Amino acid sequence: MSDKKIDFTIKHVEPATPLTFDGEKCTGCNRCVDACPIDLLMPGSVKGSPPEAAYPDECWYCGCCVMECPSKAVRLRHPLMNRAHWVRKDTLKETPENPEKPSL
């Protein structure tokens, strides 16, 4: 038997942060709060402050809040696996089997 000890403690996992607000740009108009179809956002605790995400894990990533914001203070961060990864065609290499068709 080995003397290795296994750590079974539960580590705290931070919730998703799909939305970020630029405090300098945000006027606290709460138009993003009204636009959210799933009532994810709540008005800020102080008048004129950015809204707060009540349930950030439930965000649909629809972008309604971003489109509704007049001051462009809302930024939506899609999960890494949902982001598009574009590759320029001229950077692709030709394959020996088909020199005219680039491979990914």
Secondary structure, 3 states (H helix, E strand, C coil): CCCCCCCCCCCCCCCCCCEEECCCCCCCCCHHHHHCCCCCEECCCCCCCCCEECCHHHCCCCCHHHHHCCCCCEEECCCHHHCCCCCCHHHCCECCCCCCCECC
